[in-house]
């Protein structure tokens, strides 16, 4: 009975402290279109942020970051923040047509050859470490805007896709000239394109 009472007391105290901390909810718009929630901790000197939304209109991404907040010098309305966290997501497309050709020079004589000879991933998941650095301005009303950079450094995992139809395993069970059942890995390049504007209601 004493143990149950102690657990309830700790749970109630934790909930009360959490409710008393500043919070904010809003949107984060950039390459991703996300719903964003911030929960203040340590008397508002730090906060955790949860973001979930569309990944470049081709998938879904969920990100969690733990951030340190510092008031900018000279103006109490401005704050600088930064932190670390994790991110995961899923893409219902392929990373060859969506991302890889953008890194090639379309004027190069071997552009077409390189584009279609590059193995891609299709319908792939991704995950990795996230970092965040941002600048926030809070108005006299309970509204804040922010500009931040939140790269995700990680890997992609998905089934292989052959744009030129040269799948070496064609004819085996489930294999076609372009689509393979093999699992491939890649570096998550789109995770580095992560600038965004945030608008949040503070409460």
C-alpha positions in Angstrom: 0.0 0.0 0.0 2.8 2.4 0.9 4.5 1.6 -2.4 1.3 2.3 -4.4 0.9 5.6 -2.5 4.5 6.6 -3.3 4.1 5.8 -7.0 0.9 7.9 -7.1 2.6 10.7 -5.3 5.6 10.7 -7.7 3.3 10.5 -10.7 1.1 13.4 -9.5 4.1 15.5 -8.7 5.7 14.9 -12.1 2.4 15.7 -13.9 2.0 18.9 -11.9 5.6 20.1 -12.7 5.0 19.2 -16.4 1.7 21.2 -16.6 3.4 24.2 -14.9 6.1 24.4 -17.6 5.7 26.5 -20.7 4.4 24.8 -23.8 3.8 25.7 -27.5 2.0 24.1 -30.4 1.9 25.0 -34.0 3.4 24.2 -37.5 6.8 23.9 -39.0 7.0 24.6 -42.7 10.0 23.9 -45.0 10.8 20.9 -47.0 8.6 19.1 -44.5 5.1 20.3 -43.5 4.8 19.3 -39.8 2.8 19.7 -36.7 5.1 20.8 -33.9 4.8 20.6 -30.1 7.2 21.9 -27.5 7.2 21.1 -23.8 9.3 23.2 -21.5 11.4 21.6 -18.7 13.9 22.9 -16.1 11.7 26.0 -15.5 11.6 26.8 -19.2 15.4 26.8 -19.7 15.2 23.7 -21.8 12.4 22.0 -23.9 11.7 18.9 -25.8 10.2 19.2 -29.2 8.1 16.7 -31.2 7.5 17.1 -34.9 5.4 14.9 -37.2 4.4 15.5 -40.8 4.8 15.1 -44.5 8.3 14.4 -45.7 8.7 16.5 -48.9 5.2 15.4 -49.9 6.5 11.8 -50.4 6.4 10.3 -47.0 6.1 10.7 -43.2 8.7 11.8 -40.7 8.6 11.9 -36.8 11.4 13.8 -35.0 12.2 14.3 -31.3 14.8 16.7 -30.0 16.0 17.8 -26.6 16.9 21.5 -26.7 18.8 24.1 -24.7 17.3 27.6 -24.7 19.3 30.8 -24.3 18.1 34.4 -24.4 19.7 36.4 -27.2 21.9 39.3 -26.1 20.2 42.7 -26.2 16.6 41.7 -26.8 14.5 39.6 -24.4 12.1 38.7 -27.2 14.7 36.8 -29.1 16.0 33.4 -28.1 18.6 31.0 -29.5 18.1 27.3 -29.1 19.8 24.1 -30.1 19.7 20.4 -29.3 20.0 16.8 -30.3 17.5 14.0 -30.9 16.3 11.2 -33.2 14.2 11.0 -36.3 12.5 8.2 -38.3 10.3 8.1 -41.3 9.0 6.2 -44.4 9.0 7.2 -48.1 6.5 5.8 -50.6 8.5 6.5 -53.7 12.1 5.9 -54.8 15.2 7.8 -54.0 16.5 7.6 -57.5 13.9 9.8 -59.2 13.3 11.9 -56.2 16.8 12.7 -54.9 19.7 11.2 -56.8 19.5 13.0 -60.2 19.5 16.4 -58.3 23.1 15.7 -57.3 24.2 15.2 -60.9 25.1 17.7 -63.5 22.3 17.5 -66.2 24.7 19.0 -68.7 27.3 16.3 -68.3 27.6 14.0 -71.3 27.1 10.9 -69.2 24.1 12.3 -67.2 21.5 9.9 -68.7 23.8 6.9 -68.3 24.6 7.6 -64.7 21.0 8.4 -63.8 19.6 5.1 -65.1 22.5 2.9 -64.1 22.3 3.9 -60.4 20.6 1.4 -58.2 17.9 3.1 -56.0 15.7 2.2 -53.1 11.9 2.2 -53.3 9.4 2.4 -50.5 12.1 2.8 -47.9 12.4 3.6 -44.3 15.0 5.9 -42.8 16.3 6.9 -39.3 19.1 8.5 -37.6 20.4 11.3 -35.3 18.8 14.7 -35.5 20.4 18.1 -34.5 18.6 21.4 -34.3 19.7 25.1 -34.2 17.2 27.9 -34.3 16.3 31.5 -33.6 12.9 32.3 -32.0 11.0 35.6 -31.6 8.1 35.8 -29.1 5.5 38.6 -29.5 3.7 40.3 -26.6 0.8 38.1 -27.5 1.2 34.3 -26.9 2.7 33.7 -30.4 6.2 32.8 -31.5 7.9 32.5 -34.8 11.2 30.7 -35.4 13.7 29.8 -38.1 15.7 26.7 -37.6 17.9 24.1 -39.3 17.3 20.5 -38.2 19.4 18.0 -40.2 18.9 14.3 -39.9 22.0 12.2 -40.4 21.1 8.6 -40.9 20.6 5.7 -43.3 17.8 4.5 -45.6 16.7 0.8 -45.8 14.4 -0.5 -48.6 14.0 -2.8 -51.5 16.2 -2.2 -54.5 15.0 -0.6 -57.7 16.7 -0.7 -61.1 15.7 2.3 -63.3 17.2 0.8 -66.4 15.6 -2.7 -65.9 18.9 -4.5 -65.5 18.0 -6.4 -62.3 20.5 -9.3 -62.2 18.0 -11.5 -60.3 15.2 -11.2 -62.8 13.3 -14.5 -63.1 13.6 -15.5 -59.5 10.5 -15.4 -57.2 9.1 -11.9 -57.0 11.9 -10.4 -59.1 11.1 -8.2 -62.2 13.5 -6.3 -64.5 13.1 -3.1 -62.4 11.9 -4.2 -59.0 13.8 -6.5 -56.6 13.0 -8.1 -53.3 16.6 -7.5 -52.1 17.1 -5.1 -49.2 19.4 -2.2 -49.9 21.0 0.5 -47.7 21.9 4.1 -48.5 22.9 7.4 -46.9 19.9 9.6 -46.1 20.9 12.7 -48.2 17.5 14.5 -48.0 17.8 14.7 -44.3 20.4 17.4 -44.7 17.9 19.8 -46.5 16.1 20.8 -43.3 15.6 24.6 -43.0 12.1 25.5 -41.8 9.9 28.4 -40.5 7.9 27.7 -37.4 4.8 29.4 -36.1 3.5 28.4 -32.6 0.9 29.3 -30.0 2.5 29.5 -26.5 0.6 28.5 -23.4 
